[in-house]
Amino acid sequence: MNVTDAHGGDLSRGLEEVPVLFEGLAFHTFQYSPDNVQGPGSTEDPSEVTLPGCSCLSHSCCIDSCSCLQTHGQTYDGTGTLLNLNRTDLGFCSPVFECNALCTCSDDCSNRVVQRGLRFRLQVYKTRDRGWGARTLEKISHGAFVCEYAGEVISFEEARRRQLAQRSEENNYIIAVREHAGTGSVTETFVDPAQVGNVGRFLNHSCMPNLVMVPVRVHSVIPRLALFAGRDIEAQEELTFDYSGGYSNQRPAELLPMQSVGAAQARRTDGLQKKVCRCGSNNCTQFLPLDLSILS
């Protein structure tokens, strides 16, 4: 989709609850989708309802009676703010399961957050030296859901094929999420919004981001890659996340031990599509993260 084709200045063409505004000239064609779609190699349809639902009849579920909350735990407070967000500083986050289409609770249940879609006014704009970016036009509180990183859900083989076929001047949009279960098993999800995606595809990387990515399951076992505010974010501030999946909003002096580790990991590209990081943070690792496991 060319930006000049956008519906009334709305990049989502009415597919989001809140219009996604844009500023600047036309960019590469892509199909806007607020949700993940099944892509090449994927054996499961993200839109298929595969998780069981609760039988709550109350306006909003409570942990004393809701099977969803009893099984997976309570992850939001009464306002829809993500709880225990500080645990991401340890390098991991707890699994999040929302009530789904099979649940009998109301659409206003506090355990339905990501599935409601955008709630803040966001704008896609041209940055000074990092291409396109996205910013918020209003203040966002710590722990609030901001947007998804939605796109085609593809297989490992397809992700590898696309990565190897990519030219050095092209942007890499593929995000690989690996979830480690207590049994030692690892679940991998590959999402590519290059051709089909939402506003999340315009988010830039930062070594000190203001968003944190959390896999959230709603109707399907395939997670939605939800981005929450890692701190209070002011209006007109650019929205960023760490492409490697890490998160820290600590002061630079507290990050010195992590900086050397992050820089070493960033340099482990062996010359493969190495791209300079221009986030400008004091703990910058100099290069954008690159998942070498896809290329092996």
Secondary structure, 3 states (H helix, E strand, C coil): CCHHHCECCECCCCCCCCCEEECCCCCCCCEECCCCEECCCCCCCCCCCCCCCCCCCCCCCCCCCCHHHHHHCCCECCCCCECCHHHHHHCCCCCEECCCCCCCCCCCCCCCCHHHCCCCCEEEEECCCCCEEEEECCCECCCCEEEECCEEEECHHHHHHHHHHCCCCCCCCCEEEEEECCCCCEEEEEEEEEEEECHHHHCEECCCCCEEEEEEECCCCCCEEEEEECCCECCCCECEECCCCCCCCCCHHHHHHHHHHHHHHHHCCCCCCCCECCCCCCCCCCECCCCHHHCC
